Amino acid sequence: METVKLAQIVMKWFPDMLPFFNEKELDSMIILRDGMSLLKPNDAMEIIQFSICELQDTNLLH
């Protein structure tokens, strides 16, 4: 098991997307059951999408 920041996942698999994330999103902690070494691109994208949705759920629209 390994805990990493979302920024580490984005930088490893999708570095071109980095400018589209805010600091709160990039600093969110992700627990990887099998660690970064076994993470595949499709799994990384799924984690990124889920993380963004989770953070957006806590924001209220006015």
N, C-alpha and C positions, 0 to 999 in steps of 0.2 A: 504494500500500500504506500502511496506517495501523495503528498499534498503539494500542489503547485498553484501559482497565480494564473488566472486566465491569460495574462500577458505572455507567459511562457509558452502556452499552447498556440496562441496566435502567432507569435514570433517564429516558432518552429515550423508550422504548417502553412500559415497564410500571412506572411509578413506584409504583403501589399495592403491588407485590410487594417493594419494597425492604426492609421489616421482616423478611421471611422469609429473608433471606440473612445469612450470618455474614461477618465481616470478611475472612477468608481467601478466601472465594468472590468477594466484591466486588473484592478487590485483584488477582485473577488477570488476567493480561495476555492479550489477544485480538488476533490479527493479522487485520485485515480486508483482503482483496485489493483491494476497490474503495472502501474507506473508509466512514465513517459516513454520508456524504451519499447513498449509493446503497443503504444497508441498508434492507430492507423488514421489516415486523413479523413475518412468518412466518419469515424468515431469522434475525431477532433471537431469537425464541423457540427456534429450533433450536440456536442458539449457546448460549443460557442452559441449555437442557436438557443438552446435551453437556458443558458446563463443569461443571455440578453432578455429573454422573455420573463424570467424570474425577477430580474432587476426592474423591468418595466412594470410589472404587476404591483410593485410597491409605490410607484409614482401616481399621483392623482392629477387628473387633467382638470383645468379650470377654464 
